[in-house]
């Protein structure tokens, strides 16, 4: 069973089976619309609940107009790192909700300077996206720390370009370029990748190509450890953009380039300014234009292009790359798959396997699945079945799910196929397939998506009847909440009351936020008395 399903199952089983005659059903059948605030207060009690300081709840407070209350709760968090992280998220949520003045007031009140600076950086882009370019530029001048200067002006340039003001965007980009050239810090690669996107958005492909080259130069100069986990994703951003343009030259050149030895492994060349690093002439000569000939060129023992880099590229282009490019990337990925490659090998193996499955290359994906450790192989097969279903081949996905020997992986695959059948508008076939799932909890979890699709198709009565066949309390509550979100207000209120009495206020919160926005703050009010 997949990790997500495993943890969900564990929680639902701890909450137990749904009672046969619960009070919530009586409320739903009584014909009146319950006062959800009253039902909420009854269900809450007075016990303390630390979930009111978690980001998702604080975000709900912001969306319902209670930014000050959310900030008050965030300031009760004793851990400074977590407090700063939550305050930064609140600033971003408030800006997204349109309360830019409130967001800036909160940002300037953050006590830790680093988090305050990060919050102000986020607001620069938010003001620019809202069309307040001058306010954004003035705020950018106030950023305290040099390591944020280049990123701030690059974000401002990107937001301005997205608004269609190319001339102003190029001006801000020039400022970002100046800052990042003056302070060659670890984040310079990300700044240069942003500037590449700004140039491309403005139609200046020559400038975009120059920034792409500088990202590569920066990656070459700053590859100081043997672990690709230390390398930022900016190089993958460049490579993904070129892949979507049908270009594989840079990937091929990097595959043929030996990795720099890590620090302490021997003499190395020193890098120079961002415009030209000493490693630029390392690449071996060859014909990088033939996308199918990568295996004909001898590769170095350890390529500069690392498994995690290419996995990021695969993830970035999975939805949009054409079929030939997917196959060409898969060929190149297989050249980096080293059985002793550790976690980076596993990440790339998963990425290329699932990408091939999405595109219908099941046999090749299953062959790659055989390279997974035996204890995890069945779960990889379940992932392949899920990807097949997600991208439309539900018949083949169902057949593959039934062929999996491991009970948990078999169940996981069938749950995903049922979900996809429902999402694709075939709830009858989905409900029929549920009968082949032997695990009692998994049957109920699969039905949640069937309930949602029946409600979406305008059959709330059948959907509600189906919820009562779900055995476990929390699983049934999720199904009722899904139905409530797609129901008219009278039915939604009755269903939300059932959820509150059956399970937990957390499960009901998305529905309460829509129906009774005051309910979000009422939770904190009652628990903080």
N, C-alpha and C positions, 0 to 999 in steps of 0.2 A: 504494500500500500504506500502511495506517495507520502512525502513528509507532511504536506498540507492536510491531506485526508487523515493521516495518522493522528495529528494533534487535535483535529476537529473531533475525530471519533473518541479520543481519550476524554476530552472535555464533556462530550454529550453523554458518554456512558457514566461518568461520575455524577452527572445531574439526574440520571435515572430515567425510568419509563414515565410516560405521560399517564396521569390518573385517568381512570375510565370515565368518571363524572366530575369534570372540573368546573369551578365556578365561572370561568371565562366563557364556556359554552352557554351557560344560562344567560349571561349578559348578551351574548350575540343573538340569542333566540327571543329575547324578551320584547323586541320591537321598539326599544327606545335607544337614543344615542347617549351613551354614558358620558359623564364628565371625566375626561381623561386626566385632568389635573388631580381630581380626587382619587381616581384609581391609582395614579402614579404615586401619590403620597402614601396610600395604604400599602402599596407593594414595596416601597423603599424602606420603611421603618426608620430607625435613627442610627443605624450602625455606620461607622466611618468606612469610606470606600476610596482607596487611593486612585481609582480609575478616573476620578474627576480632575486629576492633574496630568492626565495623558493627552498627547497631542490631538487625537481625533476628537476628544470631548471639548478641549479648549478651542479647536477649530469650529465646532458647532456653536459654541458660545459667540464667537466672532461673527459667524454668518447670521446669527439671530439678533445681532445688535448689542452684544454684551462684551465689548472689547475690554473695558475696564475690569469687569468681573473675571474675565479670562486671565488678564495680567495679574490680578490679585492672587489667583490660584497658582499661577506659574511662580510667583515670588515666594510661595510657601515651600517650594522644592529646595531641599537642603544641599543637594549635590550641585556644585557650581557649574560643572560642565553641562549637566542635563538641564539646569535652569536656563543657561545661556542658549542652549539649543532650542528649547521650547519657546523662549522669548523671540528668538529669530524667526521661528515658524509662525508665531502670532503676527509679527510685523508683516511677513509675506502673505498670510491669510487676510489680514486687514486690507493690505494693498489690493489683493485680488478681489476683495469684496467692494472696492471702490472708496474705502475710507483712508485716503492717502494722508490726510492731516493727522488723523488718529494714529496711523501707523508710524508717522515720523515722530510724533510726540512720544510714543512708546519706545521707539528706537533710541532716541536721545536720552531716555531714562535708564537704559540698561547699564548696570554698574560696571561690568567687566568690559574693559576697553576693546579687547579683541572682538567680542561678540557685538558690541555697539558698532564697531567699524563695519563688520560683515552685514549688519542690518541696514546701515546707511548705503552700502554698496548695492544691496538688493533694491533699495528705494530709488536709487538713481535710475535704474532701468525701468522701474514701475512708473515714475513720473514721466519718463520719456515715452513709454507706451501710451500713456494717457494724453499725449500731445503737449505736455508742459516741458518743452525742451530747455528753455532758459532756467527753469527751476531745477531741472535735473543737472544741468551743467554747473550751476552754482553749488549744488550739493556735492558734486564730484570734486570740486576744489577743496572741500572740507574733509575729505577722507584722510585719516591720520597716518596710516602705516604705508611705507613705500611698496611693500609686497602686494598691496591692493590697488595701487595707482593704475598700472597697466590694464588690469582686469576691469576696473571701473570704467575707464574711457572706452575700452573695447565693448563692454556691455551697452554703454550709451550709444556707441556707433551702430551696434547691431539693432537696437531698438529703433533708432532713427532711420536706419535703412529699411526696416520692416514697415515703417510708416510712410515710406516713399520719398523721403528727403535725402537724395543721394549725395548732393553737394555737402550738406551739413554732416552726413554720416562719414564721408571721406575726411572731413576736417577733424572729427573726433578720432577717427582711426589713425590719422597722422600723429595726434597727441598720444594715443595708446602706444604706437610704435616707438615714439621718442622715449616714453617712460620705460617700456620693456627693454629697450636697448641700453638705457642708462643703468638699470638694475636687473642683471641677468640672474633671476631667481628661479626656483624650481617650477613656478607656475607660468613661466614664459611660454612654454609650448602651447598651453591652453589659450593664452592670449593671442598668439600667432594664428592658431586654428580659427579663432573667432574673427580675426582680421581677414583671413582667407574667405570666410563666409560673407563678410561685409563687401569685400571686393567683388565676389561672384554675384551677390545680390545687386550690386551697382553696374553689372555688365562689364567689368574690367577683368577679363580672363587672364591677361598677362600679369596683372598685379596679384590675382588669386594664385596663379602658378608660382610666382616668386615667394609668396607667403608659405605655400605648401612645401617648397624646397627648404625654407628656413625652419619649418617644423621638423622636417627630417634631419637637418643639420643639428638642430637642438637635441633631438632624440639620440643621435649618434654621440654627441659630445657628453650627454648626461647619463649614458648607460653605464653606471658605475658599479652595479651589483649584478650578481649572476641570476637574481630572481626578477622575472618580468612583473611580479606583483608591485615592484617599486616604480615601474614605468607608468607615467600618466597616460590617459587615453587619447592624447592629441594626435599621435601618429595614426591611430586607427581612424580618427575623424577624416584625416587627409586621404587615407587609403580607401575608405568607404565612399567618399565623394568621387574618387577616380574610378572605382569599380562601377558606380552607377552611370558614369560617362563612357563605360566600355573600355577603360584603360587598366591594363595589368602590368605595365612596364615597371612601375616603382615596386610593386610587390615582388616581381621576379628578380629585380636587381637586389632587393633586400634579402631575398631567400638565398642568393648566391654570395652575399656578403658575410664574412666570418664575424662572429660576435667579438666585441672588445673583451679582453680579459678583465675580470672583476678587480677592484682595488685590492692591492696586496698580492696579485698573482703574477707580477712581473712588470717590466717597464712599459709605460704607455705614452702615447703622444698627448700633449696638452691641447685642448681646444682653444679657439680664439674668439673673436667677436661673433655675433650672431650671423653676420654676412658670409662667413666662410670658415668651416672647421677642418681640422687636419685629416679627418676620416673621409672626406668627400671622394678621394680617388681610390678607395679600397675595393669597390665593386669589381667583380671579375667580368671579363668581356663575354658576350654571348648574344643570342637573338632572343630578346624578351618579347617579341611580337606574337610568336606562336603560342596561343593559350593552352595548347594540348601537349607541348613539348617539355614541360618542366622537369619530367623525370629523365630526360635525355642529357641534362646537364649535371655534372657532379656537384653535389651540395657540400658545403663545409660541415665539419663534425657538429658544430653548433652555429646555427644561422643567426644573423643579427635580428631577423624577424622572428619573434618568439611566439610560442603557441597561444599565449593569452592575447597578444596583439591581433592575431588572425581570428581568434574566436570573437573578439569585439567587432571586427569587420563583418564576420558572418552574421552576427546578431543585428548589426546596423542595416544590412542590405537584404535581410531575409524576406521582407514583405514586397520589395520592389525590384530586385535584380531579375533579369530575364533568365530563362532556363539554361541557355548556353553558358552564361556567366556563372550560374550556380554550380554547374558541373566543373567548370574550369577552376573555381575556388575550391571545390571539394578535392580535386586532384592535388592542388597545392597544399591543402590542409593535411592530406595523407602523408606528404613528404616530411611534415613536422611532427608526426605522431611517433613518439618514442616510448616504447613500453615501460621504460624506467624513468619517464619524464616527470613523475610526481603529479601534484595537483594541477599544474598547467596543462599537462598532457590530458588529464581527465576532462578539463573544461573544454578544450578544443575538440576532443573526441565526442563529447555530448553535443556541442554546437553543430558539428558537421553531420553527425548522425541524424539529428532532428531536422536540420535543414533539408537533407535528402528525403526524409520521410514526408515533410510538408509538400515537397514537389513530386511525390509519387514514386520515388525510386526506393521501393520497399526492400527489394532484395539486397541492394547495396547497403542500405541502412541496417538491415538485419545482420549482414556480414560484419559491419563495424561493431554492432552490439555484441558480437561474439568475442570482441577484444576487451570487453569489460570484465572485471573480476567476477568469478562465478556467483558469489553471493549477491551481486547487484545486477546481474544480467537480466533476470526476469523483469525487474522494475524498469530497466531501459527498454525492454520490449513493450511494456505497458505504456511508456512515454511515446514510443513510435506509434502505437495504436491510437493514442490520444491525438497526436499531431495529424495523423491520417484523417481522423474524424473531423478535427477542427478545420481542415482545409478541403472538406467536401466528400471524401471517399469513405462514407460511413459503412458501406457494405464490407469493404476490405478490412476496415478497422474492427468491425464486429467479428469477422472470421479470425483475425489475428488475436483478438482478446480471448476468444474461446480456445485458441491453441496454446495459450500460456499455461504451463503446468503449475507454477507457484500460486497458491490460493490467494494470497494477499495481492500480488501483482495482477492476477486474473480479475479480482474484484475491482481493483483500482481502474483497470482498463475499461471494464464494463460500465462503471459509473461515468467515466468520461464520454463514452459513446452515447449513453442515454442522454447526458447533458447536451451533447451536440445535436442529436436527433431532435430534441425539444427546441433548441435555439434555431434550428433550421426549419421549424414549422411542421414537424411531424410528431405531435404529442402521442398519437395513438400507437405508432410503432415504438416510441420511446417507452410508453407505459407497458407495452407487451414485453419489451426486453428486460424490464425491471424484474419480471418473474424468474429470470434465469440467474439473478444475483442471490446467492445463498446466505450472505451475511445480513442479519436483520437490520443493523444500523445502516449499512451501505444502501440497502433498498430504500430506506427513508431519505437518505441524503440525495440519492439519484432523483427521487420524486420532487424535490424542491424545485428543480428547474422545470419539470413537467407542470407543476402548479403555476409557476410564473408564466409559462407559455400559454396555458389555458386561459389565464386571466388576460393576457395580452390579446388573445383571439376573441375575447368577449364572452367567455363561458365561466363566470366567477362561481356559479353554483356547483358545477362539476369540480372546479379547482378546490373549493372549500371542502367538498365531500372527500376529495382525495387526501387532504391534509389529515383527516381523522384516521387514515390507515397507517400513518407514520407512528412508529412505536415510541420513540424516545422524545422526552420532553423538550429538550433544546432544539432538536432537529425539527420537530413539529412547529415550534415557535418561529424558527427561521422561515418555514414555508408560509405560515400565517402572515408574517411580516412582509414577505415578498408579495403575497396576494393583496395585502392592505395598501402597499405602495402603488398598485395598479388599479385600485378600486375607487369608486365615487366616495365622497366624504362620509355619508352616513354609514355605509358598510365598512369603510376604512376605520372609522372610530370604534365600531364594535369589535373588529378584528384586532385593533391595537390594544384594546382592553384585554382581550384574550391573551395576547402575547405577554402583557405585563403580569397577569395573574398566573400564567403558565410557566414563565421562565424568568426574565431579568430585564431591567430597564435598559441595559445596553443593547439588547436585541431590538427593542422597540424604538430606540432613539431616532433612526432615520425617518420613521413614520411620524413620530411625535414632532420632530423638527418641521415637517411639512404641514401637519394638521394644527398643532398647538405650539407655535414657536416659544411661548412662555415656559413650556415644560422643560426646555433645555436648562434655563437658569434655575428653575424650581428644584432640580436635582441638587445643585450645589447649595442652594439656600437651605434645604432641609438637612443636608449632611454636615453643614458647617455651623449649625446652631449650637 
